[in-house]
Amino acid sequence: MIEGGEDVKFIARRLVILASEDISNANPNALLLATSCFQAVTMIGYPEAEIILSQAVVYLATSPKSNALTRPSGMRRNWCAAKETYLYLCTSVMHLPS
């Protein structure tokens, strides 16, 4: 990604998102490490940030993954959307004769 011209801060931000969404509570230290990586990359910059990013990528890649927290929130959003649609349909047909 770096050779393709991607900003190192963008890569570090994606690592924070990976740690939060994909690893989550399977390894709570992953988010701490990813956040520290982002802060270090922001302070240090390229090309020295390559080593910091490499450490974070290897750690996150070898961490166990879990979507136990993100899956229910998606289900809750879907349920709320379905409930809103149901309530809208019920109230919109209330005026029709039986």
Secondary structure as GFF3:
##gff-version 3
##sequence-region A 1 98
A	DSSP	alpha_helix	8	18	.	.	.	ID=ss1
A	DSSP	pi_helix	19	23	.	.	.	ID=ss2
A	DSSP	three_ten_helix	24	26	.	.	.	ID=ss3
A	DSSP	alpha_helix	29	44	.	.	.	ID=ss4
A	DSSP	alpha_helix	49	62	.	.	.	ID=ss5
A	DSSP	alpha_helix	70	92	.	.	.	ID=ss6
###
